[in-house]
Amino acid sequence: MKIAEFLSKHPKVTNVVYPGLESDLGHEIAKMQMTDFGGMIGFELESMDASYRFIDLLKLIKVGVSLGDTTSLIEYTAVMTGIDLASWEKRTMGMSDTHFRFSVGLEDPKDLITDLDQALKNS
């Protein structure tokens, strides 16, 4: 939740998808179904250039496709799992060219926020 809140307030982040945020379209349903909101966060940056720089600047958070590990992993969705999709398919799925999926691991949230922050500031 701390990481989703951080991302939602960052000026370089244009959208955050996380059911724990009141701004999320699924928040009311999630409140009824969940006692916690999980460790998967979707977010988008302002441009593809910024997205490529951002992912290259991460130090603690590792790039991965599976997103199933105890360590924090991130995926640049459009160029990793979405690489074989046509642009119309991406649009139909709501996948932008600047979308990331972030699987929060067991690291301290403060350390993860520090890593995200330094990458965002320099991207």
Biopython code that builds the backbone (N, CA, C, O; Angstrom):
import numpy as np
from Bio.PDB.StructureBuilder import StructureBuilder

atoms = [
    (1, "MET", "N", (0.820, -1.191, 0.000)),
    (1, "MET", "CA", (0.000, 0.000, 0.000)),
    (1, "MET", "C", (0.870, 1.263, 0.000)),
    (1, "MET", "O", (0.572, 2.235, -0.695)),
    (2, "LYS", "N", (1.946, 1.233, 0.789)),
    (2, "LYS", "CA", (2.841, 2.387, 0.857)),
    (2, "LYS", "C", (3.439, 2.696, -0.507)),
    (2, "LYS", "O", (3.573, 3.860, -0.887)),
    (3, "ILE", "N", (3.796, 1.648, -1.241)),
    (3, "ILE", "CA", (4.416, 1.830, -2.550)),
    (3, "ILE", "C", (3.380, 2.361, -3.549)),
    (3, "ILE", "O", (3.685, 3.261, -4.332)),
    (4, "ALA", "N", (2.179, 1.823, -3.528)),
    (4, "ALA", "CA", (1.123, 2.300, -4.418)),
    (4, "ALA", "C", (0.808, 3.769, -4.132)),
    (4, "ALA", "O", (0.614, 4.553, -5.061)),
    (5, "GLU", "N", (0.758, 4.140, -2.865)),
    (5, "GLU", "CA", (0.510, 5.535, -2.503)),
    (5, "GLU", "C", (1.642, 6.431, -2.985)),
    (5, "GLU", "O", (1.395, 7.518, -3.508)),
    (6, "PHE", "N", (2.894, 5.979, -2.811)),
    (6, "PHE", "CA", (4.043, 6.750, -3.297)),
    (6, "PHE", "C", (3.924, 6.979, -4.806)),
    (6, "PHE", "O", (4.053, 8.107, -5.282)),
    (7, "LEU", "N", (3.675, 5.896, -5.553)),
    (7, "LEU", "CA", (3.585, 6.008, -7.008)),
    (7, "LEU", "C", (2.438, 6.923, -7.432)),
    (7, "LEU", "O", (2.581, 7.698, -8.377)),
    (8, "SER", "N", (1.312, 6.837, -6.745)),
    (8, "SER", "CA", (0.145, 7.641, -7.128)),
    (8, "SER", "C", (0.376, 9.138, -6.936)),
    (8, "SER", "O", (-0.319, 9.952, -7.543)),
    (9, "LYS", "N", (1.337, 9.503, -6.104)),
    (9, "LYS", "CA", (1.629, 10.912, -5.849)),
    (9, "LYS", "C", (2.825, 11.435, -6.646)),
    (9, "LYS", "O", (3.093, 12.636, -6.647)),
    (10, "HIS", "N", (3.542, 10.539, -7.321)),
    (10, "HIS", "CA", (4.747, 10.960, -8.041)),
    (10, "HIS", "C", (4.372, 11.656, -9.349)),
    (10, "HIS", "O", (3.544, 11.142, -10.102)),
    (11, "PRO", "N", (4.970, 12.823, -9.633)),
    (11, "PRO", "CA", (4.604, 13.577, -10.837)),
    (11, "PRO", "C", (4.929, 12.873, -12.162)),
    (11, "PRO", "O", (4.325, 13.202, -13.182)),
    (12, "LYS", "N", (5.847, 11.932, -12.176)),
    (12, "LYS", "CA", (6.183, 11.239, -13.422)),
    (12, "LYS", "C", (5.319, 10.002, -13.672)),
    (12, "LYS", "O", (5.403, 9.384, -14.733)),
    (13, "VAL", "N", (4.496, 9.649, -12.699)),
    (13, "VAL", "CA", (3.594, 8.505, -12.830)),
    (13, "VAL", "C", (2.220, 9.037, -13.231)),
    (13, "VAL", "O", (1.639, 9.866, -12.531)),
    (14, "THR", "N", (1.703, 8.552, -14.368)),
    (14, "THR", "CA", (0.436, 9.073, -14.885)),
    (14, "THR", "C", (-0.776, 8.261, -14.452)),
    (14, "THR", "O", (-1.899, 8.762, -14.496)),
    (15, "ASN", "N", (-0.568, 7.013, -14.034)),
    (15, "ASN", "CA", (-1.693, 6.165, -13.625)),
    (15, "ASN", "C", (-1.170, 5.043, -12.736)),
    (15, "ASN", "O", (-0.087, 4.507, -12.974)),
    (16, "VAL", "N", (-1.943, 4.693, -11.713)),
    (16, "VAL", "CA", (-1.616, 3.557, -10.848)),
    (16, "VAL", "C", (-2.859, 2.677, -10.751)),
    (16, "VAL", "O", (-3.963, 3.161, -10.503)),
    (17, "VAL", "N", (-2.659, 1.378, -10.951)),
    (17, "VAL", "CA", (-3.742, 0.409, -10.814)),
    (17, "VAL", "C", (-3.402, -0.459, -9.603)),
    (17, "VAL", "O", (-2.484, -1.277, -9.639)),
    (18, "TYR", "N", (-4.161, -0.258, -8.540)),
    (18, "TYR", "CA", (-3.962, -1.016, -7.308)),
    (18, "TYR", "C", (-5.273, -0.973, -6.520)),
    (18, "TYR", "O", (-5.733, 0.114, -6.169)),
    (19, "PRO", "N", (-5.880, -2.112, -6.236)),
    (19, "PRO", "CA", (-7.209, -2.120, -5.608)),
    (19, "PRO", "C", (-7.261, -1.497, -4.221)),
    (19, "PRO", "O", (-8.348, -1.186, -3.735)),
    (20, "GLY", "N", (-6.132, -1.307, -3.581)),
    (20, "GLY", "CA", (-6.122, -0.686, -2.263)),
    (20, "GLY", "C", (-6.287, 0.826, -2.307)),
    (20, "GLY", "O", (-6.614, 1.440, -1.291)),
    (21, "LEU", "N", (-6.066, 1.431, -3.460)),
    (21, "LEU", "CA", (-6.230, 2.883, -3.588)),
    (21, "LEU", "C", (-7.699, 3.221, -3.803)),
    (21, "LEU", "O", (-8.374, 2.572, -4.602)),
    (22, "GLU", "N", (-8.192, 4.217, -3.106)),
    (22, "GLU", "CA", (-9.593, 4.613, -3.251)),
    (22, "GLU", "C", (-9.906, 5.064, -4.671)),
    (22, "GLU", "O", (-11.055, 4.981, -5.105)),
    (23, "SER", "N", (-8.902, 5.540, -5.400)),
    (23, "SER", "CA", (-9.095, 5.996, -6.779)),
    (23, "SER", "C", (-9.222, 4.835, -7.772)),
    (23, "SER", "O", (-9.621, 5.053, -8.916)),
    (24, "ASP", "N", (-8.894, 3.619, -7.361)),
    (24, "ASP", "CA", (-8.947, 2.460, -8.251)),
    (24, "ASP", "C", (-10.391, 2.083, -8.548)),
    (24, "ASP", "O", (-11.236, 2.092, -7.653)),
    (25, "LEU", "N", (-10.676, 1.750, -9.811)),
    (25, "LEU", "CA", (-12.040, 1.396, -10.217)),
    (25, "LEU", "C", (-12.589, 0.186, -9.466)),
    (25, "LEU", "O", (-13.801, 0.086, -9.275)),
    (26, "GLY", "N", (-11.735, -0.725, -9.039)),
    (26, "GLY", "CA", (-12.185, -1.924, -8.336)),
    (26, "GLY", "C", (-12.091, -1.839, -6.829)),
    (26, "GLY", "O", (-12.231, -2.853, -6.146)),
    (27, "HIS", "N", (-11.856, -0.654, -6.295)),
    (27, "HIS", "CA", (-11.618, -0.504, -4.854)),
    (27, "HIS", "C", (-12.783, -1.000, -3.989)),
    (27, "HIS", "O", (-12.565, -1.731, -3.023)),
    (28, "GLU", "N", (-14.001, -0.615, -4.324)),
    (28, "GLU", "CA", (-15.156, -1.000, -3.493)),
    (28, "GLU", "C", (-15.360, -2.511, -3.479)),
    (28, "GLU", "O", (-15.646, -3.091, -2.431)),
    (29, "ILE", "N", (-15.215, -3.142, -4.626)),
    (29, "ILE", "CA", (-15.343, -4.598, -4.689)),
    (29, "ILE", "C", (-14.203, -5.254, -3.916)),
    (29, "ILE", "O", (-14.420, -6.208, -3.169)),
    (30, "ALA", "N", (-12.989, -4.738, -4.099)),
    (30, "ALA", "CA", (-11.828, -5.305, -3.406)),
    (30, "ALA", "C", (-11.992, -5.223, -1.890)),
    (30, "ALA", "O", (-11.621, -6.155, -1.176)),
    (31, "LYS", "N", (-12.541, -4.123, -1.398)),
    (31, "LYS", "CA", (-12.764, -3.984, 0.048)),
    (31, "LYS", "C", (-13.681, -5.076, 0.576)),
    (31, "LYS", "O", (-13.511, -5.541, 1.703)),
    (32, "MET", "N", (-14.644, -5.482, -0.225)),
    (32, "MET", "CA", (-15.583, -6.522, 0.204)),
    (32, "MET", "C", (-14.966, -7.913, 0.117)),
    (32, "MET", "O", (-15.351, -8.809, 0.868)),
    (33, "GLN", "N", (-14.017, -8.098, -0.786)),
    (33, "GLN", "CA", (-13.470, -9.423, -1.044)),
    (33, "GLN", "C", (-12.131, -9.698, -0.373)),
    (33, "GLN", "O", (-11.758, -10.861, -0.213)),
    (34, "MET", "N", (-11.404, -8.669, 0.021)),
    (34, "MET", "CA", (-10.030, -8.848, 0.497)),
    (34, "MET", "C", (-9.841, -8.279, 1.895)),
    (34, "MET", "O", (-10.499, -7.315, 2.287)),
    (35, "THR", "N", (-8.932, -8.893, 2.634)),
    (35, "THR", "CA", (-8.527, -8.305, 3.913)),
    (35, "THR", "C", (-7.267, -7.467, 3.716)),
    (35, "THR", "O", (-6.963, -6.601, 4.537)),
    (36, "ASP", "N", (-6.541, -7.716, 2.643)),
    (36, "ASP", "CA", (-5.385, -6.930, 2.238)),
    (36, "ASP", "C", (-5.468, -6.849, 0.720)),
    (36, "ASP", "O", (-6.268, -7.564, 0.115)),
    (37, "PHE", "N", (-4.679, -6.013, 0.102)),
    (37, "PHE", "CA", (-4.863, -5.774, -1.323)),
    (37, "PHE", "C", (-3.764, -6.354, -2.204)),
    (37, "PHE", "O", (-3.730, -6.079, -3.403)),
    (38, "GLY", "N", (-2.872, -7.147, -1.637)),
    (38, "GLY", "CA", (-1.885, -7.846, -2.451)),
    (38, "GLY", "C", (-0.647, -7.038, -2.786)),
    (38, "GLY", "O", (-0.506, -5.876, -2.406)),
    (39, "GLY", "N", (0.237, -7.690, -3.505)),
    (39, "GLY", "CA", (1.536, -7.102, -3.801)),
    (39, "GLY", "C", (1.792, -6.844, -5.270)),
    (39, "GLY", "O", (2.946, -6.706, -5.674)),
    (40, "MET", "N", (0.739, -6.773, -6.087)),
    (40, "MET", "CA", (0.900, -6.500, -7.516)),
    (40, "MET", "C", (0.374, -5.103, -7.804)),
    (40, "MET", "O", (-0.774, -4.787, -7.490)),
    (41, "ILE", "N", (1.219, -4.267, -8.405)),
    (41, "ILE", "CA", (0.858, -2.888, -8.704)),
    (41, "ILE", "C", (1.104, -2.639, -10.190)),
    (41, "ILE", "O", (2.159, -2.990, -10.720)),
    (42, "GLY", "N", (0.140, -2.043, -10.845)),
    (42, "GLY", "CA", (0.324, -1.603, -12.216)),
    (42, "GLY", "C", (0.493, -0.094, -12.221)),
    (42, "GLY", "O", (-0.175, 0.608, -11.460)),
    (43, "PHE", "N", (1.373, 0.410, -13.064)),
    (43, "PHE", "CA", (1.508, 1.862, -13.174)),
    (43, "PHE", "C", (2.061, 2.242, -14.535)),
    (43, "PHE", "O", (2.652, 1.421, -15.237)),
    (44, "GLU", "N", (1.855, 3.516, -14.898)),
    (44, "GLU", "CA", (2.295, 4.026, -16.184)),
    (44, "GLU", "C", (3.100, 5.296, -15.991)),
    (44, "GLU", "O", (2.849, 6.084, -15.079)),
    (45, "LEU", "N", (4.071, 5.476, -16.869)),
    (45, "LEU", "CA", (4.891, 6.682, -16.863)),
    (45, "LEU", "C", (4.485, 7.596, -18.002)),
    (45, "LEU", "O", (3.633, 7.250, -18.820)),
    (46, "GLU", "N", (5.104, 8.763, -18.047)),
    (46, "GLU", "CA", (4.681, 9.804, -18.981)),
    (46, "GLU", "C", (5.077, 9.571, -20.436)),
    (46, "GLU", "O", (4.447, 10.131, -21.333)),
    (47, "SER", "N", (6.103, 8.762, -20.695)),
    (47, "SER", "CA", (6.533, 8.539, -22.074)),
    (47, "SER", "C", (7.320, 7.235, -22.184)),
    (47, "SER", "O", (7.757, 6.670, -21.181)),
    (48, "MET", "N", (7.490, 6.769, -23.418)),
    (48, "MET", "CA", (8.286, 5.563, -23.646)),
    (48, "MET", "C", (9.751, 5.826, -23.324)),
    (48, "MET", "O", (10.422, 4.963, -22.757)),
    (49, "ASP", "N", (10.256, 7.007, -23.678)),
    (49, "ASP", "CA", (11.656, 7.335, -23.369)),
    (49, "ASP", "C", (11.903, 7.272, -21.870)),
    (49, "ASP", "O", (12.889, 6.691, -21.417)),
    (50, "ALA", "N", (11.000, 7.875, -21.104)),
    (50, "ALA", "CA", (11.129, 7.847, -19.642)),
    (50, "ALA", "C", (11.020, 6.419, -19.124)),
    (50, "ALA", "O", (11.704, 6.057, -18.167)),
    (51, "SER", "N", (10.176, 5.610, -19.736)),
    (51, "SER", "CA", (9.985, 4.217, -19.311)),
    (51, "SER", "C", (11.254, 3.395, -19.506)),
    (51, "SER", "O", (11.649, 2.631, -18.625)),
    (52, "TYR", "N", (11.890, 3.556, -20.665)),
    (52, "TYR", "CA", (13.143, 2.825, -20.924)),
    (52, "TYR", "C", (14.248, 3.270, -19.962)),
    (52, "TYR", "O", (14.998, 2.442, -19.444)),
    (53, "ARG", "N", (14.343, 4.581, -19.728)),
    (53, "ARG", "CA", (15.367, 5.076, -18.788)),
    (53, "ARG", "C", (15.091, 4.569, -17.377)),
    (53, "ARG", "O", (16.005, 4.137, -16.675)),
    (54, "PHE", "N", (13.813, 4.626, -16.964)),
    (54, "PHE", "CA", (13.416, 4.205, -15.628)),
    (54, "PHE", "C", (13.830, 2.758, -15.353)),
    (54, "PHE", "O", (14.463, 2.476, -14.336)),
    (55, "ILE", "N", (13.478, 1.856, -16.244)),
    (55, "ILE", "CA", (13.747, 0.436, -15.990)),
    (55, "ILE", "C", (15.250, 0.153, -15.971)),
    (55, "ILE", "O", (15.704, -0.748, -15.266)),
    (56, "ASP", "N", (16.015, 0.916, -16.740)),
    (56, "ASP", "CA", (17.473, 0.744, -16.735)),
    (56, "ASP", "C", (18.121, 1.274, -15.452)),
    (56, "ASP", "O", (19.222, 0.857, -15.095)),
    (57, "LEU", "N", (17.449, 2.178, -14.773)),
    (57, "LEU", "CA", (18.016, 2.814, -13.577)),
    (57, "LEU", "C", (17.704, 2.087, -12.268)),
    (57, "LEU", "O", (18.298, 2.407, -11.238)),
    (58, "LEU", "N", (16.804, 1.136, -12.282)),
    (58, "LEU", "CA", (16.478, 0.414, -11.053)),
    (58, "LEU", "C", (17.686, -0.382, -10.576)),
    (58, "LEU", "O", (18.410, -0.972, -11.377)),
    (59, "LYS", "N", (17.892, -0.392, -9.278)),
    (59, "LYS", "CA", (19.050, -1.086, -8.701)),
    (59, "LYS", "C", (18.640, -2.283, -7.844)),
    (59, "LYS", "O", (19.193, -3.371, -8.002)),
    (60, "LEU", "N", (17.698, -2.101, -6.960)),
    (60, "LEU", "CA", (17.240, -3.169, -6.068)),
    (60, "LEU", "C", (16.192, -4.047, -6.755)),
    (60, "LEU", "O", (16.222, -5.272, -6.637)),
    (61, "ILE", "N", (15.286, -3.420, -7.457)),
    (61, "ILE", "CA", (14.192, -4.123, -8.123)),
    (61, "ILE", "C", (14.722, -4.730, -9.430)),
    (61, "ILE", "O", (15.352, -4.049, -10.240)),
    (62, "LYS", "N", (14.452, -6.013, -9.608)),
    (62, "LYS", "CA", (14.954, -6.738, -10.783)),
    (62, "LYS", "C", (13.882, -6.855, -11.864)),
    (62, "LYS", "O", (12.691, -6.953, -11.566)),
    (63, "VAL", "N", (14.318, -6.844, -13.112)),
    (63, "VAL", "CA", (13.418, -7.036, -14.236)),
    (63, "VAL", "C", (13.144, -8.532, -14.379)),
    (63, "VAL", "O", (14.070, -9.343, -14.364)),
    (64, "GLY", "N", (11.876, -8.890, -14.517)),
    (64, "GLY", "CA", (11.512, -10.296, -14.673)),
    (64, "GLY", "C", (10.165, -10.431, -15.342)),
    (64, "GLY", "O", (9.336, -9.524, -15.263)),
    (65, "VAL", "N", (9.939, -11.536, -15.990)),
    (65, "VAL", "CA", (8.672, -11.767, -16.673)),
    (65, "VAL", "C", (7.695, -12.546, -15.802)),
    (65, "VAL", "O", (6.492, -12.293, -15.865)),
    (66, "SER", "N", (8.176, -13.484, -14.992)),
    (66, "SER", "CA", (7.270, -14.351, -14.244)),
    (66, "SER", "C", (6.577, -13.627, -13.098)),
    (66, "SER", "O", (5.419, -13.923, -12.806)),
    (67, "LEU", "N", (7.232, -12.713, -12.459)),
    (67, "LEU", "CA", (6.709, -11.934, -11.340)),
    (67, "LEU", "C", (6.307, -12.798, -10.147)),
    (67, "LEU", "O", (5.523, -12.361, -9.304)),
    (68, "GLY", "N", (6.826, -13.998, -10.071)),
    (68, "GLY", "CA", (6.502, -14.875, -8.955)),
    (68, "GLY", "C", (7.752, -15.238, -8.178)),
    (68, "GLY", "O", (8.372, -16.264, -8.458)),
    (69, "ASP", "N", (8.134, -14.425, -7.211)),
    (69, "ASP", "CA", (9.346, -14.659, -6.445)),
    (69, "ASP", "C", (9.220, -13.925, -5.116)),
    (69, "ASP", "O", (8.293, -13.140, -4.920)),
    (70, "THR", "N", (10.146, -14.179, -4.213)),
    (70, "THR", "CA", (10.158, -13.455, -2.942)),
    (70, "THR", "C", (10.867, -12.112, -3.079)),
    (70, "THR", "O", (10.745, -11.257, -2.202)),
    (71, "THR", "N", (11.605, -11.918, -4.171)),
    (71, "THR", "CA", (12.251, -10.637, -4.430)),
    (71, "THR", "C", (11.353, -9.798, -5.339)),
    (71, "THR", "O", (10.569, -10.341, -6.118)),
    (72, "SER", "N", (11.468, -8.502, -5.240)),
    (72, "SER", "CA", (10.647, -7.605, -6.043)),
    (72, "SER", "C", (11.067, -7.663, -7.506)),
    (72, "SER", "O", (12.248, -7.562, -7.839)),
    (73, "LEU", "N", (10.073, -7.827, -8.365)),
    (73, "LEU", "CA", (10.308, -7.937, -9.803)),
    (73, "LEU", "C", (9.397, -6.966, -10.540)),
    (73, "LEU", "O", (8.273, -6.698, -10.116)),
    (74, "ILE", "N", (9.907, -6.447, -11.652)),
    (74, "ILE", "CA", (9.115, -5.524, -12.460)),
    (74, "ILE", "C", (9.159, -5.961, -13.906)),
    (74, "ILE", "O", (10.153, -6.516, -14.374)),
    (75, "GLU", "N", (8.069, -5.703, -14.606)),
    (75, "GLU", "CA", (7.968, -6.028, -16.019)),
    (75, "GLU", "C", (7.507, -4.796, -16.781)),
    (75, "GLU", "O", (6.528, -4.156, -16.395)),
    (76, "TYR", "N", (8.204, -4.460, -17.858)),
    (76, "TYR", "CA", (7.762, -3.412, -18.779)),
    (76, "TYR", "C", (6.824, -4.117, -19.757)),
    (76, "TYR", "O", (7.264, -4.687, -20.756)),
    (77, "THR", "N", (5.550, -4.071, -19.460)),
    (77, "THR", "CA", (4.543, -4.926, -20.075)),
    (77, "THR", "C", (4.526, -4.865, -21.605)),
    (77, "THR", "O", (4.518, -5.906, -22.263)),
    (78, "ALA", "N", (4.520, -3.677, -22.167)),
    (78, "ALA", "CA", (4.382, -3.540, -23.619)),
    (78, "ALA", "C", (5.541, -4.159, -24.387)),
    (78, "ALA", "O", (5.349, -4.657, -25.496)),
    (79, "VAL", "N", (6.729, -4.135, -23.818)),
    (79, "VAL", "CA", (7.894, -4.659, -24.545)),
    (79, "VAL", "C", (8.328, -6.035, -24.057)),
    (79, "VAL", "O", (9.274, -6.609, -24.597)),
    (80, "MET", "N", (7.664, -6.565, -23.061)),
    (80, "MET", "CA", (8.005, -7.909, -22.593)),
    (80, "MET", "C", (6.865, -8.873, -22.942)),
    (80, "MET", "O", (6.943, -9.546, -23.971)),
    (81, "THR", "N", (5.830, -8.963, -22.141)),
    (81, "THR", "CA", (4.751, -9.907, -22.464)),
    (81, "THR", "C", (3.884, -9.413, -23.618)),
    (81, "THR", "O", (3.227, -10.222, -24.273)),
    (82, "GLY", "N", (3.865, -8.119, -23.880)),
    (82, "GLY", "CA", (3.032, -7.575, -24.953)),
    (82, "GLY", "C", (3.741, -7.397, -26.273)),
    (82, "GLY", "O", (3.164, -6.846, -27.211)),
    (83, "ILE", "N", (4.974, -7.848, -26.372)),
    (83, "ILE", "CA", (5.772, -7.612, -27.565)),
    (83, "ILE", "C", (5.158, -8.224, -28.823)),
    (83, "ILE", "O", (5.317, -7.673, -29.913)),
    (84, "ASP", "N", (4.468, -9.339, -28.692)),
    (84, "ASP", "CA", (3.890, -10.020, -29.852)),
    (84, "ASP", "C", (2.469, -9.565, -30.180)),
    (84, "ASP", "O", (1.851, -10.088, -31.107)),
    (85, "LEU", "N", (1.957, -8.610, -29.441)),
    (85, "LEU", "CA", (0.594, -8.146, -29.678)),
    (85, "LEU", "C", (0.572, -6.981, -30.656)),
    (85, "LEU", "O", (1.461, -6.129, -30.646)),
    (86, "ALA", "N", (-0.443, -6.956, -31.493)),
    (86, "ALA", "CA", (-0.641, -5.816, -32.384)),
    (86, "ALA", "C", (-1.109, -4.621, -31.559)),
    (86, "ALA", "O", (-1.620, -4.788, -30.452)),
    (87, "SER", "N", (-0.933, -3.421, -32.096)),
    (87, "SER", "CA", (-1.321, -2.218, -31.344)),
    (87, "SER", "C", (-2.810, -2.220, -31.013)),
    (87, "SER", "O", (-3.195, -1.758, -29.939)),
    (88, "TRP", "N", (-3.666, -2.735, -31.919)),
    (88, "TRP", "CA", (-5.095, -2.777, -31.624)),
    (88, "TRP", "C", (-5.400, -3.755, -30.487)),
    (88, "TRP", "O", (-6.321, -3.525, -29.705)),
    (89, "GLU", "N", (-4.626, -4.851, -30.392)),
    (89, "GLU", "CA", (-4.824, -5.804, -29.302)),
    (89, "GLU", "C", (-4.435, -5.177, -27.971)),
    (89, "GLU", "O", (-5.121, -5.362, -26.966)),
    (90, "LYS", "N", (-3.334, -4.436, -27.968)),
    (90, "LYS", "CA", (-2.914, -3.743, -26.742)),
    (90, "LYS", "C", (-3.978, -2.742, -26.305)),
    (90, "LYS", "O", (-4.308, -2.659, -25.122)),
    (91, "ARG", "N", (-4.512, -1.988, -27.254)),
    (91, "ARG", "CA", (-5.555, -1.012, -26.919)),
    (91, "ARG", "C", (-6.791, -1.709, -26.346)),
    (91, "ARG", "O", (-7.366, -1.243, -25.362)),
    (92, "THR", "N", (-7.199, -2.822, -26.957)),
    (92, "THR", "CA", (-8.359, -3.581, -26.486)),
    (92, "THR", "C", (-8.162, -4.056, -25.052)),
    (92, "THR", "O", (-9.106, -4.082, -24.263)),
    (93, "MET", "N", (-6.922, -4.434, -24.719)),
    (93, "MET", "CA", (-6.609, -4.924, -23.375)),
    (93, "MET", "C", (-6.328, -3.789, -22.387)),
    (93, "MET", "O", (-6.141, -4.029, -21.195)),
    (94, "GLY", "N", (-6.299, -2.558, -22.890)),
    (94, "GLY", "CA", (-5.991, -1.423, -22.027)),
    (94, "GLY", "C", (-4.517, -1.335, -21.683)),
    (94, "GLY", "O", (-4.156, -0.762, -20.655)),
    (95, "MET", "N", (-3.656, -1.895, -22.528)),
    (95, "MET", "CA", (-2.208, -1.896, -22.286)),
    (95, "MET", "C", (-1.566, -0.723, -23.016)),
    (95, "MET", "O", (-1.579, -0.670, -24.245)),
    (96, "SER", "N", (-1.020, 0.192, -22.278)),
    (96, "SER", "CA", (-0.342, 1.333, -22.893)),
    (96, "SER", "C", (1.119, 0.990, -23.159)),
    (96, "SER", "O", (1.622, -0.033, -22.693)),
    (97, "ASP", "N", (1.785, 1.846, -23.904)),
    (97, "ASP", "CA", (3.200, 1.647, -24.206)),
    (97, "ASP", "C", (4.101, 1.996, -23.029)),
    (97, "ASP", "O", (5.314, 1.802, -23.098)),
    (98, "THR", "N", (3.521, 2.505, -21.958)),
    (98, "THR", "CA", (4.320, 2.911, -20.800)),
    (98, "THR", "C", (3.901, 2.179, -19.523)),
    (98, "THR", "O", (4.177, 2.651, -18.420)),
    (99, "HIS", "N", (3.245, 1.043, -19.666)),
    (99, "HIS", "CA", (2.712, 0.315, -18.510)),
    (99, "HIS", "C", (3.745, -0.648, -17.909)),
    (99, "HIS", "O", (4.474, -1.330, -18.630)),
    (100, "PHE", "N", (3.787, -0.683, -16.587)),
    (100, "PHE", "CA", (4.646, -1.600, -15.836)),
    (100, "PHE", "C", (3.784, -2.434, -14.899)),
    (100, "PHE", "O", (2.769, -1.958, -14.391)),
    (101, "ARG", "N", (4.191, -3.674, -14.674)),
    (101, "ARG", "CA", (3.610, -4.506, -13.624)),
    (101, "ARG", "C", (4.716, -4.745, -12.614)),
    (101, "ARG", "O", (5.808, -5.189, -12.970)),
    (102, "PHE", "N", (4.435, -4.453, -11.368)),
    (102, "PHE", "CA", (5.430, -4.523, -10.299)),
    (102, "PHE", "C", (4.946, -5.498, -9.244)),
    (102, "PHE", "O", (3.894, -5.298, -8.638)),
    (103, "SER", "N", (5.719, -6.556, -9.025)),
    (103, "SER", "CA", (5.420, -7.547, -8.004)),
    (103, "SER", "C", (6.305, -7.265, -6.790)),
    (103, "SER", "O", (7.518, -7.471, -6.831)),
    (104, "VAL", "N", (5.684, -6.793, -5.716)),
    (104, "VAL", "CA", (6.417, -6.412, -4.510)),
    (104, "VAL", "C", (6.855, -7.663, -3.762)),
    (104, "VAL", "O", (6.045, -8.542, -3.467)),
    (105, "GLY", "N", (8.141, -7.730, -3.460)),
    (105, "GLY", "CA", (8.693, -8.870, -2.739)),
    (105, "GLY", "C", (8.768, -8.613, -1.242)),
    (105, "GLY", "O", (7.979, -7.846, -0.690)),
    (106, "LEU", "N", (9.713, -9.257, -0.602)),
    (106, "LEU", "CA", (9.846, -9.192, 0.852)),
    (106, "LEU", "C", (10.772, -8.083, 1.346)),
    (106, "LEU", "O", (10.990, -7.948, 2.550)),
    (107, "GLU", "N", (11.316, -7.290, 0.425)),
    (107, "GLU", "CA", (12.203, -6.207, 0.848)),
    (107, "GLU", "C", (11.425, -5.148, 1.635)),
    (107, "GLU", "O", (10.199, -5.071, 1.551)),
    (108, "ASP", "N", (12.147, -4.350, 2.387)),
    (108, "ASP", "CA", (11.528, -3.266, 3.149)),
    (108, "ASP", "C", (10.913, -2.261, 2.170)),
    (108, "ASP", "O", (11.583, -1.844, 1.225)),
    (109, "PRO", "N", (9.653, -1.865, 2.377)),
    (109, "PRO", "CA", (9.020, -0.895, 1.475)),
    (109, "PRO", "C", (9.819, 0.403, 1.321)),
    (109, "PRO", "O", (9.824, 1.002, 0.246)),
    (110, "LYS", "N", (10.485, 0.834, 2.378)),
    (110, "LYS", "CA", (11.293, 2.057, 2.292)),
    (110, "LYS", "C", (12.417, 1.899, 1.277)),
    (110, "LYS", "O", (12.708, 2.827, 0.523)),
    (111, "ASP", "N", (13.050, 0.727, 1.252)),
    (111, "ASP", "CA", (14.124, 0.475, 0.291)),
    (111, "ASP", "C", (13.577, 0.448, -1.135)),
    (111, "ASP", "O", (14.211, 0.964, -2.055)),
    (112, "LEU", "N", (12.418, -0.145, -1.315)),
    (112, "LEU", "CA", (11.812, -0.206, -2.642)),
    (112, "LEU", "C", (11.398, 1.186, -3.123)),
    (112, "LEU", "O", (11.603, 1.533, -4.286)),
    (113, "ILE", "N", (10.819, 1.975, -2.227)),
    (113, "ILE", "CA", (10.434, 3.344, -2.575)),
    (113, "ILE", "C", (11.669, 4.162, -2.929)),
    (113, "ILE", "O", (11.636, 4.957, -3.869)),
    (114, "THR", "N", (12.757, 3.977, -2.188)),
    (114, "THR", "CA", (14.003, 4.683, -2.495)),
    (114, "THR", "C", (14.488, 4.329, -3.891)),
    (114, "THR", "O", (14.914, 5.208, -4.639)),
    (115, "ASP", "N", (14.431, 3.045, -4.252)),
    (115, "ASP", "CA", (14.862, 2.612, -5.581)),
    (115, "ASP", "C", (13.944, 3.185, -6.661)),
    (115, "ASP", "O", (14.429, 3.707, -7.665)),
    (116, "LEU", "N", (12.642, 3.096, -6.471)),
    (116, "LEU", "CA", (11.702, 3.651, -7.436)),
    (116, "LEU", "C", (11.912, 5.144, -7.587)),
    (116, "LEU", "O", (11.911, 5.663, -8.703)),
    (117, "ASP", "N", (12.090, 5.834, -6.484)),
    (117, "ASP", "CA", (12.237, 7.280, -6.492)),
    (117, "ASP", "C", (13.481, 7.721, -7.259)),
    (117, "ASP", "O", (13.412, 8.639, -8.076)),
    (118, "GLN", "N", (14.626, 7.067, -7.002)),
    (118, "GLN", "CA", (15.848, 7.485, -7.697)),
    (118, "GLN", "C", (15.733, 7.196, -9.195)),
    (118, "GLN", "O", (16.245, 7.968, -10.006)),
    (119, "ALA", "N", (15.071, 6.097, -9.579)),
    (119, "ALA", "CA", (14.911, 5.784, -10.999)),
    (119, "ALA", "C", (13.950, 6.770, -11.661)),
    (119, "ALA", "O", (14.186, 7.214, -12.785)),
    (120, "LEU", "N", (12.866, 7.111, -10.962)),
    (120, "LEU", "CA", (11.916, 8.077, -11.525)),
    (120, "LEU", "C", (12.541, 9.455, -11.667)),
    (120, "LEU", "O", (12.355, 10.118, -12.687)),
    (121, "LYS", "N", (13.268, 9.883, -10.669)),
    (121, "LYS", "CA", (13.886, 11.225, -10.714)),
    (121, "LYS", "C", (14.874, 11.345, -11.858)),
    (121, "LYS", "O", (15.017, 12.420, -12.441)),
    (122, "ASN", "N", (15.561, 10.256, -12.189)),
    (122, "ASN", "CA", (16.588, 10.313, -13.210)),
    (122, "ASN", "C", (16.126, 9.850, -14.588)),
    (122, "ASN", "O", (16.914, 9.816, -15.532)),
    (123, "SER", "N", (14.854, 9.495, -14.699)),
    (123, "SER", "CA", (14.360, 9.014, -15.995)),
    (123, "SER", "C", (13.772, 10.148, -16.821)),
    (123, "SER", "O", (13.310, 9.921, -17.939)),
]
sb = StructureBuilder()
sb.init_structure("model")
sb.init_model(0)
sb.init_chain("A")
sb.init_seg("    ")
for serial, (resi, resn, name, xyz) in enumerate(atoms, 1):
    if name == "N":
        sb.init_residue(resn, " ", resi, " ")
    sb.init_atom(name, np.array(xyz, "f"), 0.0, 1.0, " ", f" {name:<3s}", serial, name[0])
structure = sb.get_structure()
